[in-house]
Amino acid sequence: MAEKKARVAVLVSGGGTNLQAILDAQARGEIPHGEITLVISDRAGAYALERAKNAGIPGIEINKKACGGQAAFEGKLVEALEKNRTDLIVLAGFLSILTENFTTLYERRIINVHPSLIPSFCGAGFYGLKVHEAALARGVKVTGATVHFVNEIPDGGEIIAQKAVEIQDWDTPEILQRRVMEQAEWIILPQSVEKVCREITNH
């Protein structure tokens, strides 16, 4: 008998490299308890939607500006997630901040990957290259990535997994960003998706 799989929705804003890492892990059979059933982008023309299409997964765009505000935007998200019967929401480079109104609906059902070892270089305003610029400016020798549950505080939820990446003398923010993705984000994000999906399906 086939195991029940948790239905996973991935929220994206850009190229979708973390989405691709999850798709690849799923294709390799590394997420037996979960299945990506929906991809939502908050930006028009996000390449992540192409990746979804190539993998045969429904992708939709929900644009905050077009919705006319945060409440309407989150309402549309909830509508799409409910229609998809979503069990787990994965924020993979999703740049829209979600309010407490949204996060409390999905307690311990939203996870995010952040490109530093929380609590360093995290919180409001720390995203994308800014995180790596801050790490290099501070002169830390080790950085990495963190997967955590999402609550109403940016990067404030319980930590699920972390992986360290050493900083090299010649690193630029771009080089470091790439290495943190390859050596940390793309490894711990699919692992965390499987871990949380397993907990969901075993309940």
N, C-alpha and C positions, 0 to 999 in steps of 0.2 A: 504494500500500500504506500502510495506517495505521501511524503510528509507534507503537512500544511506549510505553505510558505508565507512569510510576512510580505505584505505588499509595500514596496518602497517607492516614494516619490523623491526625485532629486531636483533641488532648486538651484538655478544657475544664473549667472549674469554675463558670462563671457565665453571664452574658448572651450571651456569644459574639459580641461585636462584631468581634473579629479574625477569627473563623471566617467571619462574614458578609463581611468584606472579601476573604477568599480565595475564598469562593463566588461573589461578584460578579465578581472578576477571572477566575475560571474561566469564568463565563457569558459574559464579554466576549472569551473566547478568548486571555487573556493567560498562561495556564498550559498551553501546548500539550504539554509533556512530562510533565504530572502530572494526576492525577485523584483527587479526594477520594472514598474508598471506605468510610470509617468515621469516626464521631465517638464519642468516649468521654468521659463526664462522671464525675468523682469525687464529685459532689453530686447528691442527689435533687432533681428539679424544676428543674434548671438550664435556663434559657430557650434555651441553646445547642442542647439536644436538639430543641426545637421548630423551630429554624432548620434543623437537619439534616433533620427530617421534611418540612418545607416544600420542601426541595430534593431530596427523594426519596433521601436518603442514610441508611443504617442508623445508628441511634444506640443506644448502650447505656450503662447506668450501672454503674460498679464502685466501690462504696463501701468505703473503707479500714476504717471501723469494722465494717461488716458482715463484712468479710473476716477481722477479728480480728487484724490486725497488718500490718506493712510487707511482710514476706516473702510472705505469702499474697496481699496486695494486688498486689504486683509480679508474682507468679505468674499471677494472673488476667489482668492486663494483657498479659503475654507470650502467654498462651493466646489471648486475643482478637486480638492483633496477628498472631500466626502464622496463625490461622485465616483472617484477612483477607488473608494473604500481603502484609503491609505492607512497602513499600520505604522510606518516609520517615515519621517521626513529627514532628508539629508541635505544640509546646506553645503554646497560645493562651490565656493567662490561666489556666493550669493551676497550682493552688496546692499540690498535693502535691509534696513533695521526692522525687526519685528517687535511690536509692542507686547506688553503684558496681556492685553486682551486676546492676542493670538497665542502666545506661548503657553498660557494657562490651560488652553483647550487641549494641548498636546503634551502634557507633563511627561517627561522622560521618553518622549517619542520624537524629539527633534535633536539631531546631532549636527555638529559643525566641526570643520577642520580649520585650525588657525596656525599660521606659519611661524610660531615661536614656541618656546617652552613656557606656557602660562605658569606663574603670573608675570613673567617678563614680557614687555613689549606687547601689551594687549589692552583691550578696552576700547572706548570710543575713539575713533580717528586712526586706529592702528589696523591697516589692511593693506594687502598687496605689497608693493615695493617699499612702502613706508615702514613696514615692520623690519625689513632687512636693512634699510638705511639706518634705522634707529639702533639696531644691534651692532652694526659696524661703527657707527659714531660713538657708541658706548665702549667699544673695544672688548666686548665679551669674546671668549675663546670658543664657547660652545653655544649653539642655538639648536633649533629643531622644529618639531611640529607637535601639536596637541589636538586630539579629538575629544570633544566634551559635549555634554548635554547642554541644550540651550534653555536659558530662562530669560527673564526680563532684563537682566544685567548683561551688557555686551561682554562676551567671553567669560561670563561669571558662573556658568553651570558646572556641575560635577565633572571631573576629568575621567575619561574612559581609557585613554591610551596616550603615551608620549614616546617620542623617539628623538634621540640627540644626534646632532650633526656638527662636526668640528668645523670651525671657521679657519680658513687659510689666509696667509698674509696678503695674497694677491686678489682676494675676493672683491668683486664689485657687488652692489645690490642685485644686479641681474644674474651674475654667476651664482651668487649665494641662493637666490630665489629658486633657480633651476635645481641646484643640488639638494635643497631642502625638499623640493617636490619629489625628486627621484629617490632620495635616500630615506625620506620620512613620510611625507603626506601620502604618496601613492601606495605605501606599504600599510600604514596604520589605519587609513580610512576604510579600505575594503575589509580589513580584519575587524574593525569596530562595527561596521555594518553587519557583518556576520554574527558578532557577539551579541549585539542588541536584538537582531532578528531571532536568534536562538532563544533569548530570554522571553521575547514576545510570544513565540510559538509554543514555548513550554509552559506558558501560564494557563 
